Amino acid sequence: MPKRTPPIFPATSRQLALLGERLRAARLRRRMTQAALATRADVSLPTLRKLEQGEPSSSLATLLRTLQVLGLDQDIELLAKDDEVGRRLQDIHQVGAPRGRSRTS
């Protein structure tokens, strides 16, 4: 039975399409063919095409290998780097958490 990808939100679809366009532009600026990039990233040509088209079924490993070949893998370090909302939520939970039982003598 073929693997099914769950439906995605329109905003996510747009983000994936933009990422694919950026990868394609980076490849073209380096004057690389899809076949050359696919070979160097050790992915199949159809897989690279899907990545450049923003297909949601592309794996993170494929994305990272492609970024590495293009010399853009340092950009991955910026993803979710400053989780401001998460830190605020953590602070709220720490402030509201019970501090332990108090002793009565």
Secondary structure, DSSP 4 states (H G I P E B T S, - for coil): ----PPP--HHHHHHHHHHHHHHHHHHHHTT--HHHHHHHHT--HHHHHHHHTT-TT--HHHHHHHHHHHT-GGGGGGTT---HHHHHHHHHHHHHS---PPP--
